[in-house]
Amino acid sequence: MRAVLFALTVGAAACGGDSGTAVSCTTPASGAKVNCTEVDNPPAGSGVDQLRQACEANGNLFQNAACDRAGSLGGCRTTVQGTSISTILWYYPSGSTQTQADVMAFCGGMQATFVAP
């Protein structure tokens, strides 16, 4: 899911300016959260529509707001080169992800920056 949102964000960035807000996609749409992808300064107009469609097509919850950090272990931030667009993949306790150290390891593997909740 993260790869889909990131690819759409990069592609949509070429379509024009950013909206200056954050949007998010929470997995799953209901029940205990596993993760949430937050896009800061997403591309305006059709770019946000593409992000919404990709999120909802996978049965997840799209919101015109940042991810809920309550209960989060932390996130991994990446920036789309040459833009003001960044993504943070927030992790919540589930499966093998139980500590901030787990999230830090994921971030290192993705060459992303760890962000505390």
Secondary structure, DSSP 4 states (H G I P E B T S, - for coil): -HHHHHHHHHHHHTTS-B-SSEEEEEESSSSS--EEEEEESPBTTHHHHHHHHHHHHTT-EEESSPPP-TT--EEEEEE-TTSS-EEEEEE-SBTTB-SHHHHHHHHHHHT-EEE--
